[in-house]
């Protein structure tokens, strides 16, 4: 049975009541090919331990082989598997719950899935940006004209709610491998807040209360200790 918002689940309190009514929530994987099936089976067993009671669905090319791995999930046959990235999109199009959390087969969920489901009270889709940056300098298959301010979203952990606009977006994604959502996520170096963070290059915007023009410059230079002199010079300009 799908988890319904407002229902109790073992130890995690995954169910909750809100003004959304009877809303199903759950996690799904997409696994085609033997290696991917075994990989996703491990991830599914892991999440079954960390989020007991949360429904899990596994879209796969071979339901019997997947079930034989002892996967704690409802195994669903994926129609016309391509054994490529497009199989993932097919899973998004067939999302089994009102509020979904998709996990790659190598993604192990330690935290509570409910934290991501709650985010969908306000947003249609939530994902983290990829740690690398865009453009041909990073990936040879990308357009060299992409600016450094354009990181892409990583599709290995995606929470979303089913809606007509997202269904159309996923359909377009399947057709042309791109989303219709005009969303840009600035990388951390373009909004460097206080505290620890991952920066893939020099700090471009320091966002921290209490600095003067002089202390801000010193903080920017010290934020990435391995920054070369040439990179420091580029900031001075």
C-alpha positions in Angstrom: 0.0 0.0 0.0 1.3 3.5 -0.8 2.2 5.7 2.2 -0.5 8.3 2.7 0.1 11.6 4.3 -1.3 11.4 7.8 -0.7 7.7 8.3 1.8 6.5 10.9 4.9 4.6 9.8 7.4 2.6 11.9 9.7 4.8 14.0 10.2 7.4 11.3 6.9 9.3 11.5 6.8 9.5 7.7 3.1 10.1 7.6 1.7 13.5 8.6 -1.5 15.5 8.3 -1.7 18.7 6.2 -4.2 20.5 4.1 -3.1 18.5 1.0 -5.6 15.7 1.9 -4.9 12.1 1.1 -1.5 12.2 -0.6 0.6 9.2 -1.4 4.4 9.4 -0.8 7.1 6.9 -1.8 10.5 6.2 -3.2 11.3 4.7 -6.6 14.3 3.4 -8.5 14.9 2.5 -12.1 17.3 -0.4 -12.8 17.8 -2.1 -16.2 20.6 -4.6 -16.8 22.1 -7.0 -14.4 24.7 -4.7 -12.9 22.2 -1.9 -12.3 19.6 -4.3 -10.8 22.1 -5.5 -8.3 23.3 -2.0 -7.5 19.7 -0.7 -7.0 18.8 -3.7 -4.9 21.5 -2.8 -2.3 20.3 0.8 -2.3 16.7 -0.3 -1.8 17.6 -2.6 1.1 19.5 0.3 2.7 16.5 2.7 2.5 14.2 0.1 3.8 16.3 0.0 6.9 16.7 3.8 7.3 13.1 4.6 6.4 11.0 1.6 7.5 7.4 1.7 6.3 8.1 4.0 3.3 6.8 2.4 0.1 9.5 1.5 -2.5 9.0 0.8 -6.2 11.6 -0.6 -8.6 11.1 -0.1 -12.3 13.1 -2.8 -14.1 13.5 -4.7 -17.3 13.3 -8.1 -15.5 10.8 -8.3 -12.7 11.6 -12.0 -11.8 15.4 -11.4 -11.6 14.9 -8.3 -9.5 12.5 -10.0 -7.1 14.9 -12.9 -6.8 17.5 -10.4 -5.3 15.2 -10.0 -2.3 14.4 -6.4 -3.1 12.0 -4.9 -0.5 10.1 -3.1 -3.2 7.2 -3.5 -5.6 8.9 -4.5 -8.9 7.3 -3.1 -12.0 8.2 -4.0 -15.6 9.6 -1.0 -17.6 8.1 -1.0 -21.0 10.6 -1.0 -23.9 13.8 -0.5 -21.9 16.7 1.2 -23.8 19.4 0.4 -21.3 20.5 4.0 -21.3 19.7 7.3 -19.5 16.3 7.4 -21.2 15.1 4.6 -18.9 15.4 6.9 -16.0 13.1 9.4 -17.7 10.6 6.6 -18.4 10.5 6.0 -14.6 9.8 9.7 -14.0 6.9 9.6 -16.5 5.5 6.6 -14.7 6.0 8.0 -11.1 3.9 5.8 -8.9 3.1 8.3 -6.0 1.7 11.8 -5.6 4.9 12.8 -4.0 8.0 10.9 -5.3 11.6 10.6 -4.3 13.7 9.1 -7.1 17.1 7.7 -6.2 19.9 6.4 -8.4 20.9 2.9 -7.8 24.1 4.1 -6.1 22.3 6.6 -3.8 21.9 5.5 -0.2 19.4 7.4 1.8 20.4 7.8 5.4 18.1 10.7 6.3 14.3 10.8 6.4 12.5 10.9 3.1 9.8 13.0 4.8 12.2 16.0 4.8 12.0 15.9 1.0 8.3 15.2 0.8 7.6 18.2 3.0 9.6 20.4 0.6 6.9 19.6 -2.0 4.3 21.5 0.0 5.8 24.6 -1.7 7.8 23.3 -4.8 7.1 21.1 -7.7 10.6 19.6 -7.9 13.7 19.6 -5.8 17.3 18.6 -6.8 20.9 19.4 -6.0 23.2 20.9 -8.5 26.0 18.8 -9.8 29.4 19.5 -8.1 31.1 20.1 -11.4 30.4 22.9 -13.8 29.1 23.2 -17.3 30.8 23.8 -20.6 33.3 22.0 -22.9 36.1 22.7 -20.4 34.4 20.2 -18.1 32.5 17.9 -20.5 33.6 17.6 -24.1 30.0 17.1 -25.3 28.8 20.4 -23.9 28.6 23.8 -25.6 31.7 25.8 -25.0 29.6 29.0 -24.7 27.9 27.9 -21.5 28.9 30.4 -18.8 30.6 29.3 -15.5 27.4 30.6 -13.7 25.3 27.7 -15.1 25.7 24.5 -13.1 23.4 21.7 -14.0 21.0 19.8 -11.7 22.1 16.3 -10.7 19.3 13.8 -11.4 20.4 11.1 -9.0 18.3 12.4 -6.1 15.1 14.1 -7.2 11.9 14.8 -5.2 8.9 15.9 -7.1 5.1 15.9 -7.0 3.0 14.7 -9.9 1.3 17.5 -11.8 0.4 18.3 -15.3 3.2 20.8 -15.7 5.8 18.3 -14.6 4.4 15.5 -16.7 4.7 17.8 -19.7 8.2 18.7 -18.6 9.2 15.1 -18.3 7.7 14.3 -21.7 9.8 17.1 -23.3 12.8 15.9 -21.4 12.3 12.4 -22.9 12.0 13.9 -26.4 15.0 16.3 -26.4 16.9 15.5 -23.1 16.2 18.9 -21.6 13.7 20.3 -19.2 11.2 23.0 -20.0 11.7 24.6 -16.6 13.7 27.8 -16.9 15.5 27.3 -13.6 19.1 28.4 -12.9 20.9 27.4 -9.7 23.9 29.5 -8.8 26.9 27.6 -7.7 28.2 28.2 -4.1 31.1 30.4 -5.3 28.5 32.9 -6.5 26.9 33.2 -3.1 29.5 32.1 -0.5 27.7 32.1 2.8 29.4 31.8 6.3 30.3 28.2 7.2 31.9 25.3 5.4 31.1 24.8 1.7 32.3 23.2 -1.5 33.7 25.7 -4.1 34.6 24.7 -7.6 36.8 27.7 -8.2 37.4 31.2 -6.8 34.8 33.0 -4.7 32.9 35.4 -6.8 30.4 36.8 -4.2 31.1 36.8 -0.5 27.9 36.9 1.5 28.8 37.3 5.2 27.8 39.9 7.7 30.3 42.2 9.4 33.0 42.7 6.8 34.5 46.0 5.5 35.9 46.3 2.0 39.3 45.3 3.3 38.3 42.3 5.4 36.0 41.1 2.7 38.9 40.9 0.3 41.0 39.0 2.8 38.2 36.6 3.5 37.7 35.9 -0.3 41.4 35.2 -0.7 41.5 32.8 2.3 38.3 31.0 1.5 40.0 28.6 -1.0 43.6 28.1 0.4 44.8 26.3 -2.8 43.9 29.3 -5.0 46.8 30.3 -7.2 48.2 33.8 -7.4 46.8 34.2 -10.9 43.3 33.5 -9.6 43.8 36.1 -6.8 44.7 38.6 -9.4 41.6 38.0 -11.3 39.5 38.8 -8.2 41.3 42.1 -7.8 40.1 43.1 -11.2 
